[in-house]
Amino acid sequence: MRNLVLPVLLVAALSASSGVMAAGYGSGGNMVAPATPAPAARVLAHALAMATPIHLKTARGTLKLIDAKACTVTLSSRNVYQFGPKCDFSRLKVGERVTIRWTPKGKLRDATLIAAR
C-alpha cells in the first residue's frame, strides 16, 4: 500500500492541474477554474487519508475468559482485550481458538474484531 502512495499522489496532482488548464484554454483564453473540486482532488484527499498509518495488531490464542457485561475477553496468555459497548460474544466459547485485531491505546488493548479459527 505504501508503495502506491507516491504514484497516486503524483497522478492526482498532474490530473488536477491539467483539468484546470484544459478548462481555461477552451474558453477563448480566459482562465476560469471549475466551480466544483475536480475528482482528482478528491482522490488526492483520499490517498492522503489512507497514507496515515494504522497500528492494527493481531493476537491469536485460546479464550480463557469472556466477560460480556464489560465487553472484554481474556486469552490464555492473560492478555485482556476491550471491545466496544455493543459487543456480541454469543458465538464464542471458552477454550476456542480465536484471532483478535486490536490497537494499543495506553495500557488498554482496544479490540475491533474477533474471529474463531
Secondary structure per residue as TSV (DSSP state, phi and psi in degrees):
chain	resnum	aa	ss	phi	psi
A	1	M	-	360.0	-43.6
A	2	R	H	-66.4	-26.4
A	3	N	H	-68.1	-22.6
A	4	L	H	-93.2	-11.6
A	5	V	H	-63.4	-50.2
A	6	L	H	-63.2	-47.6
A	7	P	H	-61.4	-37.8
A	8	V	H	-65.8	-42.4
A	9	L	H	-63.6	-40.3
A	10	L	H	-64.4	-46.4
A	11	V	H	-63.9	-41.8
A	12	A	H	-64.2	-42.1
A	13	A	H	-65.9	-43.1
A	14	L	H	-66.7	-41.1
A	15	S	H	-71.4	-32.1
A	16	A	H	-67.5	-42.5
A	17	S	H	-72.4	-35.1
A	18	S	H	-71.7	-28.5
A	19	G	H	-66.9	-38.8
A	20	V	H	-68.3	-41.8
A	21	M	H	-63.3	-43.0
A	22	A	H	-65.5	-37.0
A	23	A	H	-67.3	-34.5
A	24	G	H	-76.9	-38.4
A	25	Y	H	-74.2	-21.2
A	26	G	T	-82.9	-7.1
A	27	S	T	-110.0	35.3
A	28	G	T	78.9	23.3
A	29	G	T	96.2	-10.7
A	30	N	-	-82.0	119.4
A	31	M	-	-82.0	106.8
A	32	V	-	-119.2	124.1
A	33	A	-	-76.7	146.3
A	34	P	-	-62.7	149.1
A	35	A	S	-71.3	-34.8
A	36	T	S	-105.2	152.1
A	37	P	-	-64.2	142.2
A	38	A	-	-65.8	151.7
A	39	P	H	-57.8	-29.9
A	40	A	H	-65.1	-33.7
A	41	A	H	-65.9	-37.3
A	42	R	H	-68.6	-36.9
A	43	V	H	-63.8	-41.5
A	44	L	H	-63.1	-45.0
A	45	A	H	-62.4	-41.2
A	46	H	H	-66.7	-39.5
A	47	A	H	-64.6	-39.2
A	48	L	H	-66.6	-38.7
A	49	A	H	-66.1	-38.3
A	50	M	H	-74.0	-20.5
A	51	A	T	-76.1	-14.5
A	52	T	S	-66.9	123.9
A	53	P	-	-71.0	137.4
A	54	I	-	-112.0	127.1
A	55	H	-	-94.0	61.8
A	56	L	-	-77.1	136.9
A	57	K	E	-121.7	161.2
A	58	T	E	-120.7	133.9
A	59	A	E	-122.3	138.4
A	60	R	E	-126.7	140.3
A	61	G	E	176.1	-169.0
A	62	T	E	-105.9	133.8
A	63	L	E	-66.9	127.7
A	64	K	E	-104.9	-37.0
A	65	L	E	-149.1	136.7
A	66	I	E	-121.6	121.8
A	67	D	E	-116.8	93.8
A	68	A	T	-68.4	-30.7
A	69	K	T	-68.2	-42.5
A	70	A	T	-90.1	-4.4
A	71	C	T	57.2	46.7
A	72	T	E	-127.9	152.2
A	73	V	E	-129.7	147.3
A	74	T	E	-120.0	131.7
A	75	L	E	-91.0	170.8
A	76	S	T	-64.3	-18.7
A	77	S	T	-78.7	1.0
A	78	R	-	71.5	13.1
A	79	N	-	-83.2	134.1
A	80	V	E	-105.8	134.1
A	81	Y	E	-119.5	127.7
A	82	Q	E	-97.3	128.3
A	83	F	-	-106.0	171.9
A	84	G	-	-65.1	169.3
A	85	P	T	-66.0	-20.6
A	86	K	T	-107.3	55.9
A	87	C	-	-82.7	153.6
A	88	D	-	-136.3	104.0
A	89	F	-	-104.3	21.2
A	90	S	T	-64.1	-26.0
A	91	R	T	-89.4	-7.7
A	92	L	-	-96.9	151.8
A	93	K	-	-133.4	146.1
A	94	V	T	-61.9	136.9
A	95	G	T	95.6	-8.9
A	96	E	-	-81.2	144.9
A	97	R	E	-84.1	131.3
A	98	V	E	-134.3	163.1
A	99	T	E	-121.1	132.7
A	100	I	E	-123.9	132.7
A	101	R	E	-99.3	128.5
A	102	W	E	-149.1	162.9
A	103	T	E	-126.2	141.5
A	104	P	E	-76.7	130.9
A	105	K	E	-133.6	88.8
A	106	G	T	68.5	-124.5
A	107	K	T	-89.4	-8.3
A	108	L	E	-87.4	153.2
A	109	R	E	-110.2	99.0
A	110	D	E	-83.5	104.5
A	111	A	E	-89.8	146.3
A	112	T	E	-118.9	-21.3
A	113	L	E	-149.7	139.9
A	114	I	E	-135.6	134.4
A	115	A	E	-140.9	137.0
A	116	A	E	-75.0	145.2
A	117	R	-	-124.3	360.0
